[in-house]
């Protein structure tokens, strides 16, 4: 694992992408506990119809609050959720089901933002990524932006 310990003036965050080989089926209550530690989590996907998208958005508003929908997306079939620790309920089976439903859509994506790309926020983000990758074999993590993450897959840390 590599961790940036210095400041880079043109950088923004220690964020990374999680790819799910099981379309999010592995997400459970423990996964949600770890998500609560991120500055933000983005979940997105493209629906088959506008009606499907509207239904998912309505579920999202009722489960995560009205501010969770990114309304800047100029596509009436795209759902884009911006979540943070305050609106993630680690006990909510309904929230887990909604996230899984979005990850089953085409062009789905899942991004975790840990904060600054240096210092303690970067360290925390890398530790969370490693915990997630260690616990959930159906995910693959790749660094995004300036987060330099090296997978534990195939090493003695991959238990």
C-alpha positions as a printed Julia matrix, in Angstrom:
159×3 Matrix{Float64}:
   0.0     0.0     0.0
   1.17    3.49   -0.78
   0.04    6.55    1.14
   0.71   10.13    0.09
   2.05   11.99    3.14
   2.72   15.37    1.52
   0.43   18.07    0.18
  -0.13   18.43   -3.57
  -1.57   21.8    -4.54
  -3.64   20.61   -7.52
  -5.18   17.63   -5.78
  -8.6    17.28   -4.27
  -9.23   14.13   -2.31
  -8.35   10.6    -1.32
 -11.17    8.94   -3.19
 -11.38    5.51   -4.71
 -13.72    3.43   -6.82
 -15.25    0.14   -5.75
 -16.18   -2.3    -8.5
 -18.56   -5.09   -7.49
 -18.36   -8.42   -9.3
 -21.68   -9.32   -7.63
 -23.51   -6.03   -8.39
 -23.5    -5.14   -4.69
 -24.97   -8.37   -3.33
 -22.14   -8.51   -0.8
 -23.22   -5.23    0.82
 -24.35   -5.91    4.36
 -24.69   -4.04    7.66
 -20.94   -4.24    8.33
 -20.28   -2.69    4.92
 -22.62    0.18    5.86
 -20.72    0.7     9.14
 -17.52    1.25    7.16
 -19.28    3.62    4.72
 -20.25    5.89    7.61
 -16.54    6.76    8.02
 -16.18    8.4     4.6
 -16.7    12.1     3.9
 -19.05   11.08    1.1
 -20.11    8.1    -0.96
 -21.47    8.35   -4.5
 -23.72    5.64   -5.96
 -24.95    5.99   -9.53
 -26.57    4.1   -12.37
 -28.61    4.44  -15.55
 -32.21    3.22  -15.47
 -34.16    1.58  -18.3
 -36.92    4.18  -18.11
 -37.61    7.6   -16.62
 -40.33    5.99  -14.49
 -37.86    3.51  -12.99
 -35.49    6.38  -12.25
 -38.24    8.46  -10.62
 -39.22    5.49   -8.42
 -35.61    4.95   -7.3
 -35.19    8.67   -6.59
 -38.35    8.68   -4.49
 -37.08    5.68   -2.5
 -33.71    7.43   -2.06
 -35.34   10.61   -0.77
 -37.4     8.68    1.76
 -34.42    6.58    2.93
 -31.52    9.07    2.78
 -33.22   12.48    2.82
 -34.15   14.97    0.12
 -30.6    16.29   -0.33
 -29.12   12.94   -1.39
 -30.09   13.25   -5.08
 -27.65   15.06   -7.34
 -30.05   17.09   -9.48
 -27.28   18.51  -11.71
 -27.28   15.39  -13.85
 -28.85   16.24  -17.2
 -30.3    12.8   -17.92
 -33.77   11.8   -16.76
 -32.74    8.11  -16.65
 -29.65    8.62  -14.48
 -29.75    8.38  -10.7
 -26.85    9.84   -8.76
 -26.8     9.65   -4.95
 -24.42   11.66   -2.77
 -24.38   10.1     0.7
 -22.52   10.94    3.88
 -22.15    9.37    7.31
 -25.1    11.27    8.69
 -27.67    9.84    6.27
 -26.29    6.29    6.17
 -28.09    4.04    8.64
 -25.96    0.96    9.32
 -29.08   -0.93   10.47
 -31.28   -0.15    7.46
 -31.98   -3.15    5.26
 -34.0    -0.82    2.97
 -30.94    1.39    2.34
 -28.87   -1.68    1.49
 -31.59   -2.89   -0.92
 -31.7     0.5    -2.68
 -27.93    0.63   -3.11
 -27.97   -2.91   -4.51
 -30.79   -1.95   -6.9
 -28.8     1.01   -8.21
 -25.65   -1.08   -8.6
 -27.62   -3.59  -10.7
 -28.34   -0.85  -13.28
 -26.19   -0.34  -16.37
 -23.25    2.07  -16.08
 -23.4     1.8   -12.31
 -20.61    3.11  -10.14
 -19.58    3.43   -6.51
 -17.06    6.01   -5.29
 -15.83    6.65   -1.74
 -14.32   10.01   -0.78
 -12.07    9.92    2.28
 -11.14   13.59    2.38
  -7.77   15.23    1.75
  -5.19   13.26   -0.19
  -2.51   13.69    2.48
  -2.17   13.26    6.23
  -4.63   11.47    8.49
  -7.59   11.59    6.07
  -5.54    9.81    3.39
  -4.35    7.23    5.94
  -7.92    6.63    7.12
  -9.17    6.23    3.52
  -6.46    3.66    2.72
  -7.19    1.75    5.92
 -10.91    1.67    5.1
 -10.19    0.55    1.54
  -7.98   -2.25    2.86
 -10.63   -3.34    5.38
 -13.29   -3.4     2.67
 -11.08   -5.34    0.26
 -10.08   -7.8     2.97
 -13.65   -8.47    4.13
 -15.46   -8.45    0.77
 -13.99  -10.72   -1.89
 -16.55   -9.57   -4.5
 -15.09   -6.06   -4.67
 -12.11   -4.56   -6.4
 -10.76   -1.19   -5.34
  -8.89    1.21   -7.58
  -7.49    4.6    -6.69
  -9.18    7.66   -8.11
  -7.87   11.18   -8.42
  -4.73   11.26   -6.24
  -5.41    8.23   -4.07
  -2.57    5.82   -4.7
  -4.01    2.49   -3.59
  -2.31   -0.83   -4.16
  -4.56   -3.87   -3.87
  -3.93   -6.52   -1.23
  -5.24   -9.23   -3.59
  -2.69  -12.01   -3.98
  -0.57  -10.88   -1.03
  -0.28  -12.33    2.49
  -2.66   -9.59    3.65
  -5.42  -11.12    1.51
  -6.83  -13.43    4.18
